[in-house]
């Protein structure tokens, strides 16, 4: 498994990716660095696949990963039915210009239609 550490220890990394996923599910698209976007894609696609079943056990697993009630409700109530007939590929990453402060490569990650 090729895991990106993102300069953080494990629990901080999981919390950051959970928060990014919650923002993605609520907003529909977020701007972040390319590396974070690529790692977020792995997390978000697995969560959407879990939400498609709609089972209580899957809802509890998603709540354990994303402690944001509104994001979980949005995921199960509106996003899961939207992606019901799609077998993966729920997100899109579009690269943007480099960030002004430190020239870090930026990207927008968004949910596909």
Biopython code that builds the backbone (N, CA, C, O; Angstrom):
import numpy as np
from Bio.PDB.StructureBuilder import StructureBuilder

atoms = [
    (1, "UNK", "N", (0.853, -1.185, 0.000)),
    (1, "UNK", "CA", (0.000, 0.000, 0.000)),
    (1, "UNK", "C", (0.891, 1.238, 0.000)),
    (1, "UNK", "O", (1.834, 1.334, 0.785)),
    (2, "UNK", "N", (0.594, 2.158, -0.862)),
    (2, "UNK", "CA", (1.394, 3.364, -1.001)),
    (2, "UNK", "C", (0.686, 4.511, -0.298)),
    (2, "UNK", "O", (-0.122, 5.216, -0.903)),
    (3, "UNK", "N", (0.993, 4.695, 0.981)),
    (3, "UNK", "CA", (0.307, 5.692, 1.799)),
    (3, "UNK", "C", (1.121, 6.979, 1.849)),
    (3, "UNK", "O", (2.327, 6.946, 2.091)),
    (4, "UNK", "N", (0.472, 8.093, 1.626)),
    (4, "UNK", "CA", (1.134, 9.389, 1.757)),
    (4, "UNK", "C", (0.993, 9.844, 3.196)),
    (4, "UNK", "O", (-0.111, 9.841, 3.740)),
    (5, "UNK", "N", (2.081, 10.230, 3.814)),
    (5, "UNK", "CA", (2.043, 10.620, 5.224)),
    (5, "UNK", "C", (1.595, 12.058, 5.433)),
    (5, "UNK", "O", (1.054, 12.388, 6.488)),
    (6, "UNK", "N", (1.808, 12.906, 4.458)),
    (6, "UNK", "CA", (1.373, 14.302, 4.493)),
    (6, "UNK", "C", (1.984, 15.081, 5.653)),
    (6, "UNK", "O", (1.423, 16.088, 6.087)),
    (7, "UNK", "N", (3.125, 14.625, 6.156)),
    (7, "UNK", "CA", (3.827, 15.330, 7.222)),
    (7, "UNK", "C", (3.108, 15.301, 8.554)),
    (7, "UNK", "O", (3.308, 16.191, 9.381)),
    (8, "UNK", "N", (2.277, 14.300, 8.780)),
    (8, "UNK", "CA", (1.506, 14.213, 10.010)),
    (8, "UNK", "C", (1.561, 12.800, 10.561)),
    (8, "UNK", "O", (1.774, 11.841, 9.819)),
    (9, "UNK", "N", (1.366, 12.676, 11.869)),
    (9, "UNK", "CA", (1.274, 11.349, 12.455)),
    (9, "UNK", "C", (-0.120, 10.781, 12.196)),
    (9, "UNK", "O", (-1.012, 11.497, 11.742)),
    (10, "UNK", "N", (-0.302, 9.503, 12.483)),
    (10, "UNK", "CA", (-1.469, 8.775, 12.025)),
    (10, "UNK", "C", (-2.813, 9.352, 12.416)),
    (10, "UNK", "O", (-3.675, 9.536, 11.556)),
    (11, "UNK", "N", (-3.015, 9.643, 13.697)),
    (11, "UNK", "CA", (-4.323, 10.125, 14.119)),
    (11, "UNK", "C", (-4.611, 11.514, 13.563)),
    (11, "UNK", "O", (-5.754, 11.824, 13.227)),
    (12, "UNK", "N", (-3.584, 12.350, 13.465)),
    (12, "UNK", "CA", (-3.769, 13.690, 12.900)),
    (12, "UNK", "C", (-4.111, 13.589, 11.413)),
    (12, "UNK", "O", (-4.951, 14.336, 10.912)),
    (13, "UNK", "N", (-3.458, 12.666, 10.712)),
    (13, "UNK", "CA", (-3.722, 12.478, 9.289)),
    (13, "UNK", "C", (-5.147, 11.982, 9.057)),
    (13, "UNK", "O", (-5.840, 12.479, 8.169)),
    (14, "UNK", "N", (-5.592, 10.998, 9.857)),
    (14, "UNK", "CA", (-6.961, 10.493, 9.710)),
    (14, "UNK", "C", (-7.989, 11.569, 10.020)),
    (14, "UNK", "O", (-9.015, 11.657, 9.345)),
    (15, "UNK", "N", (-7.725, 12.394, 11.039)),
    (15, "UNK", "CA", (-8.645, 13.478, 11.379)),
    (15, "UNK", "C", (-8.700, 14.518, 10.257)),
    (15, "UNK", "O", (-9.775, 15.009, 9.912)),
    (16, "UNK", "N", (-7.539, 14.848, 9.692)),
    (16, "UNK", "CA", (-7.498, 15.833, 8.614)),
    (16, "UNK", "C", (-8.250, 15.323, 7.381)),
    (16, "UNK", "O", (-9.019, 16.065, 6.770)),
    (17, "UNK", "N", (-8.028, 14.063, 7.020)),
    (17, "UNK", "CA", (-8.714, 13.509, 5.857)),
    (17, "UNK", "C", (-10.215, 13.382, 6.100)),
    (17, "UNK", "O", (-11.003, 13.554, 5.170)),
    (18, "UNK", "N", (-10.623, 13.082, 7.334)),
    (18, "UNK", "CA", (-12.048, 13.048, 7.661)),
    (18, "UNK", "C", (-12.684, 14.416, 7.537)),
    (18, "UNK", "O", (-13.802, 14.546, 7.040)),
    (19, "UNK", "N", (-11.968, 15.443, 7.991)),
    (19, "UNK", "CA", (-12.483, 16.804, 7.880)),
    (19, "UNK", "C", (-12.539, 17.261, 6.423)),
    (19, "UNK", "O", (-13.487, 17.934, 6.018)),
    (20, "UNK", "N", (-11.523, 16.897, 5.633)),
    (20, "UNK", "CA", (-11.550, 17.238, 4.212)),
    (20, "UNK", "C", (-12.710, 16.532, 3.508)),
    (20, "UNK", "O", (-13.378, 17.122, 2.659)),
    (21, "UNK", "N", (-12.945, 15.266, 3.865)),
    (21, "UNK", "CA", (-14.053, 14.528, 3.260)),
    (21, "UNK", "C", (-15.394, 15.156, 3.632)),
    (21, "UNK", "O", (-16.288, 15.259, 2.792)),
    (22, "UNK", "N", (-15.535, 15.575, 4.889)),
    (22, "UNK", "CA", (-16.772, 16.228, 5.309)),
    (22, "UNK", "C", (-16.998, 17.513, 4.523)),
    (22, "UNK", "O", (-18.118, 17.787, 4.092)),
    (23, "UNK", "N", (-15.952, 18.296, 4.335)),
    (23, "UNK", "CA", (-16.074, 19.527, 3.558)),
    (23, "UNK", "C", (-16.425, 19.235, 2.105)),
    (23, "UNK", "O", (-17.214, 19.952, 1.490)),
    (24, "UNK", "N", (-15.835, 18.181, 1.565)),
    (24, "UNK", "CA", (-16.136, 17.808, 0.177)),
    (24, "UNK", "C", (-17.591, 17.390, 0.019)),
    (24, "UNK", "O", (-18.239, 17.770, -0.956)),
    (25, "UNK", "N", (-18.112, 16.614, 0.963)),
    (25, "UNK", "CA", (-19.485, 16.144, 0.866)),
    (25, "UNK", "C", (-20.481, 17.287, 1.048)),
    (25, "UNK", "O", (-21.537, 17.284, 0.415)),
    (26, "UNK", "N", (-20.169, 18.254, 1.888)),
    (26, "UNK", "CA", (-21.081, 19.367, 2.128)),
    (26, "UNK", "C", (-21.013, 20.384, 0.987)),
    (26, "UNK", "O", (-22.050, 20.822, 0.488)),
    (27, "UNK", "N", (-19.799, 20.765, 0.570)),
    (27, "UNK", "CA", (-19.615, 21.820, -0.429)),
    (27, "UNK", "C", (-19.711, 21.312, -1.867)),
    (27, "UNK", "O", (-20.164, 22.038, -2.752)),
    (28, "UNK", "N", (-19.291, 20.082, -2.100)),
    (28, "UNK", "CA", (-19.288, 19.565, -3.462)),
    (28, "UNK", "C", (-17.939, 19.671, -4.139)),
    (28, "UNK", "O", (-17.619, 18.859, -5.006)),
    (29, "UNK", "N", (-17.139, 20.658, -3.760)),
    (29, "UNK", "CA", (-15.781, 20.785, -4.275)),
    (29, "UNK", "C", (-14.966, 21.630, -3.299)),
    (29, "UNK", "O", (-15.486, 22.549, -2.666)),
    (30, "UNK", "N", (-13.673, 21.300, -3.190)),
    (30, "UNK", "CA", (-12.782, 22.069, -2.320)),
    (30, "UNK", "C", (-11.456, 22.255, -3.040)),
    (30, "UNK", "O", (-11.091, 21.466, -3.912)),
    (31, "UNK", "N", (-10.738, 23.316, -2.660)),
    (31, "UNK", "CA", (-9.417, 23.591, -3.208)),
    (31, "UNK", "C", (-8.394, 23.208, -2.151)),
    (31, "UNK", "O", (-8.476, 23.656, -1.008)),
    (32, "UNK", "N", (-7.430, 22.379, -2.534)),
    (32, "UNK", "CA", (-6.385, 21.922, -1.627)),
    (32, "UNK", "C", (-5.142, 21.613, -2.449)),
    (32, "UNK", "O", (-5.126, 21.844, -3.658)),
    (33, "UNK", "N", (-4.107, 21.096, -1.812)),
    (33, "UNK", "CA", (-2.906, 20.740, -2.560)),
    (33, "UNK", "C", (-3.159, 19.457, -3.345)),
    (33, "UNK", "O", (-4.072, 18.696, -3.023)),
    (34, "UNK", "N", (-2.358, 19.223, -4.364)),
    (34, "UNK", "CA", (-2.535, 18.044, -5.214)),
    (34, "UNK", "C", (-2.353, 16.767, -4.403)),
    (34, "UNK", "O", (-3.113, 15.814, -4.573)),
    (35, "UNK", "N", (-1.357, 16.736, -3.525)),
    (35, "UNK", "CA", (-1.088, 15.539, -2.734)),
    (35, "UNK", "C", (-2.254, 15.219, -1.797)),
    (35, "UNK", "O", (-2.660, 14.063, -1.677)),
    (36, "UNK", "N", (-2.787, 16.243, -1.135)),
    (36, "UNK", "CA", (-3.938, 16.016, -0.257)),
    (36, "UNK", "C", (-5.158, 15.585, -1.055)),
    (36, "UNK", "O", (-5.926, 14.736, -0.602)),
    (37, "UNK", "N", (-5.344, 16.156, -2.230)),
    (37, "UNK", "CA", (-6.491, 15.789, -3.069)),
    (37, "UNK", "C", (-6.407, 14.328, -3.489)),
    (37, "UNK", "O", (-7.417, 13.624, -3.487)),
    (38, "UNK", "N", (-5.209, 13.865, -3.849)),
    (38, "UNK", "CA", (-5.053, 12.477, -4.260)),
    (38, "UNK", "C", (-5.306, 11.522, -3.100)),
    (38, "UNK", "O", (-5.874, 10.448, -3.297)),
    (39, "UNK", "N", (-4.894, 11.898, -1.904)),
    (39, "UNK", "CA", (-5.138, 11.047, -0.743)),
    (39, "UNK", "C", (-6.603, 11.116, -0.322)),
    (39, "UNK", "O", (-7.175, 10.115, 0.110)),
    (40, "UNK", "N", (-7.211, 12.299, -0.450)),
    (40, "UNK", "CA", (-8.627, 12.455, -0.121)),
    (40, "UNK", "C", (-9.493, 11.636, -1.056)),
    (40, "UNK", "O", (-10.524, 11.112, -0.635)),
    (41, "UNK", "N", (-9.098, 11.512, -2.320)),
    (41, "UNK", "CA", (-9.883, 10.718, -3.265)),
    (41, "UNK", "C", (-10.026, 9.286, -2.772)),
    (41, "UNK", "O", (-11.109, 8.707, -2.864)),
    (42, "UNK", "N", (-8.941, 8.701, -2.247)),
    (42, "UNK", "CA", (-8.984, 7.328, -1.748)),
    (42, "UNK", "C", (-10.008, 7.189, -0.617)),
    (42, "UNK", "O", (-10.783, 6.234, -0.577)),
    (43, "UNK", "N", (-9.993, 8.160, 0.299)),
    (43, "UNK", "CA", (-10.879, 8.107, 1.458)),
    (43, "UNK", "C", (-12.332, 8.339, 1.033)),
    (43, "UNK", "O", (-13.222, 7.582, 1.418)),
    (44, "UNK", "N", (-12.567, 9.385, 0.241)),
    (44, "UNK", "CA", (-13.938, 9.776, -0.121)),
    (44, "UNK", "C", (-14.624, 8.704, -0.959)),
    (44, "UNK", "O", (-15.806, 8.428, -0.755)),
    (45, "UNK", "N", (-13.908, 8.100, -1.891)),
    (45, "UNK", "CA", (-14.543, 7.091, -2.744)),
    (45, "UNK", "C", (-14.957, 5.861, -1.938)),
    (45, "UNK", "O", (-16.003, 5.269, -2.205)),
    (46, "UNK", "N", (-14.152, 5.479, -0.965)),
    (46, "UNK", "CA", (-14.521, 4.342, -0.120)),
    (46, "UNK", "C", (-15.737, 4.670, 0.739)),
    (46, "UNK", "O", (-16.596, 3.815, 0.951)),
    (47, "UNK", "N", (-15.814, 5.901, 1.234)),
    (47, "UNK", "CA", (-16.956, 6.296, 2.057)),
    (47, "UNK", "C", (-18.241, 6.349, 1.227)),
    (47, "UNK", "O", (-19.299, 5.944, 1.708)),
    (48, "UNK", "N", (-18.162, 6.835, 0.007)),
    (48, "UNK", "CA", (-19.346, 6.891, -0.854)),
    (48, "UNK", "C", (-19.827, 5.481, -1.173)),
    (48, "UNK", "O", (-21.029, 5.219, -1.191)),
    (49, "UNK", "N", (-18.887, 4.573, -1.424)),
    (49, "UNK", "CA", (-19.262, 3.185, -1.703)),
    (49, "UNK", "C", (-19.955, 2.564, -0.504)),
    (49, "UNK", "O", (-20.927, 1.826, -0.668)),
    (50, "UNK", "N", (-19.466, 2.853, 0.712)),
    (50, "UNK", "CA", (-20.140, 2.354, 1.918)),
    (50, "UNK", "C", (-21.547, 2.927, 2.036)),
    (50, "UNK", "O", (-22.481, 2.220, 2.414)),
    (51, "UNK", "N", (-21.697, 4.208, 1.713)),
    (51, "UNK", "CA", (-22.993, 4.871, 1.868)),
    (51, "UNK", "C", (-24.022, 4.363, 0.874)),
    (51, "UNK", "O", (-25.223, 4.476, 1.121)),
    (52, "UNK", "N", (-23.579, 3.808, -0.238)),
    (52, "UNK", "CA", (-24.522, 3.340, -1.243)),
    (52, "UNK", "C", (-25.377, 2.185, -0.742)),
    (52, "UNK", "O", (-26.510, 2.029, -1.198)),
    (53, "UNK", "N", (-24.871, 1.370, 0.183)),
    (53, "UNK", "CA", (-25.675, 0.267, 0.702)),
    (53, "UNK", "C", (-26.764, 0.781, 1.645)),
    (53, "UNK", "O", (-27.878, 0.257, 1.659)),
    (54, "UNK", "N", (-26.440, 1.802, 2.427)),
    (54, "UNK", "CA", (-27.422, 2.395, 3.322)),
    (54, "UNK", "C", (-27.678, 1.605, 4.587)),
    (54, "UNK", "O", (-28.593, 1.941, 5.339)),
    (55, "UNK", "N", (-26.894, 0.558, 4.850)),
    (55, "UNK", "CA", (-27.100, -0.263, 6.044)),
    (55, "UNK", "C", (-26.656, 0.488, 7.294)),
    (55, "UNK", "O", (-25.823, 1.392, 7.230)),
    (56, "UNK", "N", (-27.217, 0.105, 8.410)),
    (56, "UNK", "CA", (-26.881, 0.751, 9.677)),
    (56, "UNK", "C", (-25.413, 0.537, 10.034)),
    (56, "UNK", "O", (-24.761, 1.450, 10.540)),
    (57, "UNK", "N", (-24.899, -0.640, 9.779)),
    (57, "UNK", "CA", (-23.494, -0.915, 10.082)),
    (57, "UNK", "C", (-22.576, -0.021, 9.245)),
    (57, "UNK", "O", (-21.566, 0.478, 9.741)),
    (58, "UNK", "N", (-22.929, 0.176, 7.988)),
    (58, "UNK", "CA", (-22.122, 1.053, 7.139)),
    (58, "UNK", "C", (-22.225, 2.509, 7.591)),
    (58, "UNK", "O", (-21.243, 3.248, 7.533)),
    (59, "UNK", "N", (-23.402, 2.919, 8.039)),
    (59, "UNK", "CA", (-23.551, 4.284, 8.563)),
    (59, "UNK", "C", (-22.670, 4.485, 9.790)),
    (59, "UNK", "O", (-22.066, 5.544, 9.958)),
    (60, "UNK", "N", (-22.597, 3.479, 10.638)),
    (60, "UNK", "CA", (-21.748, 3.586, 11.834)),
    (60, "UNK", "C", (-20.270, 3.619, 11.471)),
    (60, "UNK", "O", (-19.490, 4.324, 12.111)),
    (61, "UNK", "N", (-19.878, 2.862, 10.449)),
    (61, "UNK", "CA", (-18.490, 2.907, 9.992)),
    (61, "UNK", "C", (-18.134, 4.287, 9.437)),
    (61, "UNK", "O", (-17.044, 4.802, 9.692)),
    (62, "UNK", "N", (-19.051, 4.879, 8.684)),
    (62, "UNK", "CA", (-18.805, 6.200, 8.119)),
    (62, "UNK", "C", (-18.754, 7.242, 9.226)),
    (62, "UNK", "O", (-17.918, 8.144, 9.175)),
    (63, "UNK", "N", (-19.622, 7.144, 10.223)),
    (63, "UNK", "CA", (-19.610, 8.084, 11.350)),
    (63, "UNK", "C", (-18.302, 7.978, 12.122)),
    (63, "UNK", "O", (-17.806, 8.977, 12.642)),
    (64, "UNK", "N", (-17.739, 6.775, 12.201)),
    (64, "UNK", "CA", (-16.452, 6.609, 12.882)),
    (64, "UNK", "C", (-15.338, 7.327, 12.123)),
    (64, "UNK", "O", (-14.385, 7.804, 12.740)),
    (65, "UNK", "N", (-15.442, 7.412, 10.801)),
    (65, "UNK", "CA", (-14.410, 8.082, 9.998)),
    (65, "UNK", "C", (-14.648, 9.587, 9.893)),
    (65, "UNK", "O", (-13.697, 10.368, 9.857)),
    (66, "UNK", "N", (-15.932, 9.997, 9.843)),
    (66, "UNK", "CA", (-16.292, 11.418, 9.713)),
    (66, "UNK", "C", (-17.177, 11.802, 10.894)),
    (66, "UNK", "O", (-18.368, 11.492, 10.885)),
    (67, "UNK", "N", (-16.639, 12.456, 11.895)),
    (67, "UNK", "CA", (-17.475, 12.844, 13.038)),
    (67, "UNK", "C", (-18.226, 14.152, 12.790)),
    (67, "UNK", "O", (-18.236, 15.032, 13.651)),
    (68, "UNK", "N", (-18.849, 14.285, 11.633)),
    (68, "UNK", "CA", (-19.574, 15.491, 11.268)),
    (68, "UNK", "C", (-20.971, 15.074, 10.827)),
    (68, "UNK", "O", (-21.151, 14.517, 9.745)),
    (69, "UNK", "N", (-21.952, 15.349, 11.672)),
    (69, "UNK", "CA", (-23.299, 14.825, 11.472)),
    (69, "UNK", "C", (-23.928, 15.284, 10.160)),
    (69, "UNK", "O", (-24.539, 14.484, 9.451)),
    (70, "UNK", "N", (-23.782, 16.570, 9.832)),
    (70, "UNK", "CA", (-24.386, 17.093, 8.603)),
    (70, "UNK", "C", (-23.760, 16.461, 7.368)),
    (70, "UNK", "O", (-24.455, 16.201, 6.386)),
    (71, "UNK", "N", (-22.462, 16.213, 7.407)),
    (71, "UNK", "CA", (-21.791, 15.598, 6.261)),
    (71, "UNK", "C", (-22.256, 14.163, 6.067)),
    (71, "UNK", "O", (-22.458, 13.726, 4.934)),
    (72, "UNK", "N", (-22.426, 13.429, 7.155)),
    (72, "UNK", "CA", (-22.883, 12.041, 7.057)),
    (72, "UNK", "C", (-24.312, 11.993, 6.533)),
    (72, "UNK", "O", (-24.642, 11.153, 5.696)),
    (73, "UNK", "N", (-25.155, 12.887, 7.020)),
    (73, "UNK", "CA", (-26.539, 12.924, 6.532)),
    (73, "UNK", "C", (-26.593, 13.293, 5.054)),
    (73, "UNK", "O", (-27.374, 12.711, 4.301)),
    (74, "UNK", "N", (-25.776, 14.250, 4.629)),
    (74, "UNK", "CA", (-25.717, 14.616, 3.217)),
    (74, "UNK", "C", (-25.246, 13.444, 2.377)),
    (74, "UNK", "O", (-25.781, 13.184, 1.299)),
    (75, "UNK", "N", (-24.238, 12.738, 2.878)),
    (75, "UNK", "CA", (-23.684, 11.599, 2.147)),
    (75, "UNK", "C", (-24.730, 10.513, 1.949)),
    (75, "UNK", "O", (-24.886, 10.003, 0.839)),
    (76, "UNK", "N", (-25.444, 10.152, 2.997)),
    (76, "UNK", "CA", (-26.408, 9.053, 2.902)),
    (76, "UNK", "C", (-27.712, 9.472, 2.236)),
    (76, "UNK", "O", (-28.332, 8.665, 1.543)),
    (77, "UNK", "N", (-28.142, 10.721, 2.432)),
    (77, "UNK", "CA", (-29.454, 11.131, 1.935)),
    (77, "UNK", "C", (-29.440, 11.630, 0.494)),
    (77, "UNK", "O", (-30.380, 11.362, -0.253)),
    (78, "UNK", "N", (-28.388, 12.355, 0.085)),
    (78, "UNK", "CA", (-28.403, 12.914, -1.263)),
    (78, "UNK", "C", (-27.309, 12.360, -2.177)),
    (78, "UNK", "O", (-27.554, 12.153, -3.365)),
    (79, "UNK", "N", (-26.113, 12.116, -1.647)),
    (79, "UNK", "CA", (-25.027, 11.669, -2.520)),
    (79, "UNK", "C", (-25.126, 10.195, -2.885)),
    (79, "UNK", "O", (-24.893, 9.830, -4.037)),
    (80, "UNK", "N", (-25.464, 9.349, -1.934)),
    (80, "UNK", "CA", (-25.537, 7.908, -2.212)),
    (80, "UNK", "C", (-26.584, 7.587, -3.278)),
    (80, "UNK", "O", (-26.285, 6.804, -4.180)),
    (81, "UNK", "N", (-27.800, 8.152, -3.223)),
    (81, "UNK", "CA", (-28.740, 7.887, -4.320)),
    (81, "UNK", "C", (-28.268, 8.451, -5.664)),
    (81, "UNK", "O", (-28.567, 7.890, -6.718)),
    (82, "UNK", "N", (-27.532, 9.558, -5.617)),
    (82, "UNK", "CA", (-27.028, 10.165, -6.846)),
    (82, "UNK", "C", (-26.012, 9.264, -7.552)),
    (82, "UNK", "O", (-25.949, 9.232, -8.781)),
    (83, "UNK", "N", (-25.219, 8.535, -6.765)),
    (83, "UNK", "CA", (-24.191, 7.660, -7.329)),
    (83, "UNK", "C", (-24.605, 6.196, -7.317)),
    (83, "UNK", "O", (-23.746, 5.321, -7.428)),
    (84, "UNK", "N", (-25.891, 5.904, -7.185)),
    (84, "UNK", "CA", (-26.357, 4.526, -7.039)),
    (84, "UNK", "C", (-26.019, 3.672, -8.256)),
    (84, "UNK", "O", (-25.718, 2.488, -8.106)),
    (85, "UNK", "N", (-26.062, 4.239, -9.444)),
    (85, "UNK", "CA", (-25.813, 3.451, -10.656)),
    (85, "UNK", "C", (-24.388, 3.594, -11.162)),
    (85, "UNK", "O", (-24.092, 3.165, -12.277)),
    (86, "UNK", "N", (-23.503, 4.180, -10.380)),
    (86, "UNK", "CA", (-22.117, 4.411, -10.785)),
    (86, "UNK", "C", (-21.201, 3.492, -9.990)),
    (86, "UNK", "O", (-21.342, 3.368, -8.773)),
    (87, "UNK", "N", (-20.261, 2.847, -10.676)),
    (87, "UNK", "CA", (-19.355, 1.903, -10.030)),
    (87, "UNK", "C", (-17.976, 2.517, -9.804)),
    (87, "UNK", "O", (-16.989, 2.059, -10.381)),
    (88, "UNK", "N", (-17.907, 3.531, -8.983)),
    (88, "UNK", "CA", (-16.630, 4.165, -8.701)),
    (88, "UNK", "C", (-16.429, 5.403, -9.558)),
    (88, "UNK", "O", (-17.249, 5.721, -10.419)),
    (89, "UNK", "N", (-15.324, 6.095, -9.307)),
    (89, "UNK", "CA", (-15.042, 7.322, -10.049)),
    (89, "UNK", "C", (-15.970, 8.447, -9.667)),
    (89, "UNK", "O", (-16.515, 9.130, -10.533)),
    (90, "UNK", "N", (-16.155, 8.649, -8.363)),
    (90, "UNK", "CA", (-17.108, 9.656, -7.888)),
    (90, "UNK", "C", (-16.493, 11.049, -7.812)),
    (90, "UNK", "O", (-17.219, 12.037, -7.706)),
    (91, "UNK", "N", (-15.160, 11.142, -7.866)),
    (91, "UNK", "CA", (-14.491, 12.428, -7.718)),
    (91, "UNK", "C", (-13.643, 12.748, -8.938)),
    (91, "UNK", "O", (-13.278, 11.867, -9.716)),
    (92, "UNK", "N", (-13.340, 14.027, -9.083)),
    (92, "UNK", "CA", (-12.503, 14.517, -10.172)),
    (92, "UNK", "C", (-11.492, 15.484, -9.561)),
    (92, "UNK", "O", (-11.842, 16.301, -8.710)),
    (93, "UNK", "N", (-10.239, 15.386, -10.000)),
    (93, "UNK", "CA", (-9.191, 16.297, -9.552)),
    (93, "UNK", "C", (-8.733, 17.115, -10.753)),
    (93, "UNK", "O", (-8.316, 16.565, -11.772)),
    (94, "UNK", "N", (-8.818, 18.438, -10.620)),
    (94, "UNK", "CA", (-8.377, 19.350, -11.665)),
    (94, "UNK", "C", (-7.252, 20.200, -11.089)),
    (94, "UNK", "O", (-7.437, 20.886, -10.084)),
    (95, "UNK", "N", (-6.093, 20.152, -11.724)),
    (95, "UNK", "CA", (-4.943, 20.889, -11.222)),
    (95, "UNK", "C", (-5.080, 22.371, -11.531)),
    (95, "UNK", "O", (-5.573, 22.762, -12.590)),
    (96, "UNK", "N", (-4.631, 23.190, -10.579)),
    (96, "UNK", "CA", (-4.677, 24.645, -10.699)),
    (96, "UNK", "C", (-3.254, 25.188, -10.716)),
    (96, "UNK", "O", (-2.293, 24.420, -10.750)),
    (97, "UNK", "N", (-3.118, 26.510, -10.691)),
    (97, "UNK", "CA", (-1.804, 27.139, -10.617)),
    (97, "UNK", "C", (-1.186, 26.911, -9.242)),
    (97, "UNK", "O", (-1.881, 26.534, -8.298)),
    (98, "UNK", "N", (0.101, 27.136, -9.134)),
    (98, "UNK", "CA", (0.787, 26.970, -7.857)),
    (98, "UNK", "C", (0.364, 28.056, -6.875)),
    (98, "UNK", "O", (0.006, 29.165, -7.271)),
    (99, "UNK", "N", (0.411, 27.719, -5.588)),
    (99, "UNK", "CA", (0.052, 28.663, -4.537)),
    (99, "UNK", "C", (1.097, 29.771, -4.484)),
    (99, "UNK", "O", (2.288, 29.521, -4.672)),
    (100, "UNK", "N", (0.647, 30.997, -4.229)),
    (100, "UNK", "CA", (1.527, 32.155, -4.268)),
    (100, "UNK", "C", (2.571, 32.098, -3.154)),
    (100, "UNK", "O", (3.739, 32.404, -3.398)),
    (101, "UNK", "N", (2.181, 31.719, -1.951)),
    (101, "UNK", "CA", (3.087, 31.800, -0.815)),
    (101, "UNK", "C", (4.282, 30.879, -0.894)),
    (101, "UNK", "O", (5.409, 31.309, -0.648)),
    (102, "UNK", "N", (4.059, 29.598, -1.239)),
    (102, "UNK", "CA", (5.151, 28.623, -1.217)),
    (102, "UNK", "C", (5.267, 27.819, -2.510)),
    (102, "UNK", "O", (6.014, 26.842, -2.561)),
    (103, "UNK", "N", (4.544, 28.212, -3.547)),
    (103, "UNK", "CA", (4.590, 27.565, -4.861)),
    (103, "UNK", "C", (4.202, 26.093, -4.793)),
    (103, "UNK", "O", (4.707, 25.280, -5.568)),
    (104, "UNK", "N", (3.311, 25.750, -3.873)),
    (104, "UNK", "CA", (2.828, 24.384, -3.762)),
    (104, "UNK", "C", (1.786, 24.126, -4.843)),
    (104, "UNK", "O", (0.919, 24.970, -5.064)),
    (105, "UNK", "N", (1.847, 22.981, -5.523)),
    (105, "UNK", "CA", (0.863, 22.727, -6.579)),
    (105, "UNK", "C", (-0.543, 22.529, -5.993)),
    (105, "UNK", "O", (-0.739, 21.719, -5.087)),
    (106, "UNK", "N", (-1.498, 23.269, -6.514)),
    (106, "UNK", "CA", (-2.861, 23.245, -5.994)),
    (106, "UNK", "C", (-3.794, 22.533, -6.969)),
    (106, "UNK", "O", (-3.508, 22.409, -8.160)),
    (107, "UNK", "N", (-4.918, 22.069, -6.423)),
    (107, "UNK", "CA", (-5.918, 21.376, -7.238)),
    (107, "UNK", "C", (-7.281, 21.568, -6.617)),
    (107, "UNK", "O", (-7.400, 21.853, -5.426)),
    (108, "UNK", "N", (-8.305, 21.410, -7.428)),
    (108, "UNK", "CA", (-9.669, 21.382, -6.930)),
    (108, "UNK", "C", (-10.160, 19.956, -7.069)),
    (108, "UNK", "O", (-10.042, 19.350, -8.134)),
    (109, "UNK", "N", (-10.709, 19.422, -5.996)),
    (109, "UNK", "CA", (-11.308, 18.085, -6.034)),
    (109, "UNK", "C", (-12.806, 18.285, -5.917)),
    (109, "UNK", "O", (-13.280, 19.004, -5.037)),
    (110, "UNK", "N", (-13.554, 17.640, -6.815)),
    (110, "UNK", "CA", (-14.999, 17.849, -6.849)),
    (110, "UNK", "C", (-15.711, 16.545, -7.115)),
    (110, "UNK", "O", (-15.147, 15.611, -7.685)),
    (111, "UNK", "N", (-16.947, 16.496, -6.698)),
    (111, "UNK", "CA", (-17.794, 15.333, -6.966)),
    (111, "UNK", "C", (-18.325, 15.441, -8.378)),
    (111, "UNK", "O", (-18.754, 16.515, -8.801)),
    (112, "UNK", "N", (-18.302, 14.345, -9.110)),
    (112, "UNK", "CA", (-18.796, 14.367, -10.478)),
    (112, "UNK", "C", (-20.313, 14.398, -10.483)),
    (112, "UNK", "O", (-20.942, 14.084, -9.473)),
    (113, "UNK", "N", (-20.897, 14.767, -11.587)),
    (113, "UNK", "CA", (-22.367, 14.868, -11.687)),
    (113, "UNK", "C", (-23.001, 13.538, -11.898)),
    (113, "UNK", "O", (-24.225, 13.447, -12.003)),
]
sb = StructureBuilder()
sb.init_structure("model")
sb.init_model(0)
sb.init_chain("A")
sb.init_seg("    ")
for serial, (resi, resn, name, xyz) in enumerate(atoms, 1):
    if name == "N":
        sb.init_residue(resn, " ", resi, " ")
    sb.init_atom(name, np.array(xyz, "f"), 0.0, 1.0, " ", f" {name:<3s}", serial, name[0])
structure = sb.get_structure()
